Amino acid sequence: MDTTRCHEFVVLAQTCNYLQAADQLFISQSTLSKHIKSLERDLGVELFNRTTRHVQLTEHGRVFLPFARRIAAAAHDAGVALHDASDNERRVLQIGSIPVMVPYGITALLHGFEREHPNARLHIMEGEADQLKGMLRRRELDLAFIREWDGDESLDSGDEEFATTFYTEDRLAAVLPAGHPLAIRSSVRLSELANEEFLLLPKGTVMNALIMDACAVEGFVPEVRYRGARAENILDLVSRGMGVSLLMRTPASYLARADVSIVDLDQPITTAIKLYRLREREPSAEVRAFLEYLPLASRDAE
């Protein structure tokens, strides 16, 4: 049995969507479909019901899923063990993170850990929450710094597969041109910005989902003039009076400039950054060392 096909089956079972699964696996939908059909021929059963828009596991698929997970995990662990055996002088630790790393001290933390653990070498990948979770599931990452918030619909029972350790928290703030009438206030209500044009981070990010949800609670849909991934571009556009924004206070303050005002919301909206790992995966010595290296005040073991 092809262990790669088992891994692909697990990813498709998690997403129930060929397009999403193919994107996570970096293959085409047609290739994924062929691989799944090949696995079904090998097993002599149908694993998915394809009569609906989103594929669903058959009874045979549900029975096979836990075995496929173990097969895929064992194949990955075997590959890691063989790699470690051939290069055992320095152990590689794969760490993912949200893109905003410097303001939260994540880059300094990574550097400090590697300096104090000379036998460990860190490989670092940045990405959005869904990307990082997918990489953890595929065992491409050992740990990942991920932002979450209470209203995040992705924090469902599916995330029970992850163990998390609290790292830090932050709160949403309004970013206004220095000459804006509300810029001199110590705090504003989000609804006071309902008629403004907004400069926001892209769709598909935790921040965008949080902001859209918060505005909906206040009874309005923001008019978005610009979406972009770089906060420094947003701050520059705000400074030029092209709109207002909502950003986390820590990175906004890190990039602060005299022609922009950062004003708290009078009803705080907070997020937490946590270190995620796959719960069923036995932590390596390097993972345990990294968890122990986190600042004592930041720990919040589940």
Secondary structure by P-SEA (a helix, b strand, c coil): ccaaaaaaaaaaaaaccaaaaaaaacccaaaaaaaaaaaaaaaccccccccccbbbbcaaaaaaaaaaaaaaaaaaaaaaaaaaaacccbbbbbbbbcccccccaaaaaaaaaaaacccbbbbbbbbcaaaaaaaaaacccccccccccccccccccccccbbbbbcbbbbbbbbbcccccccccccccccccccccccccccccaaaaaaaaaaaaaccccccccccccaaaaaaaaaaccbbbbccaaaaaaaccccbbbbbbcbbbbbbbbbbccccccccaaaaaaaaaccccccccc
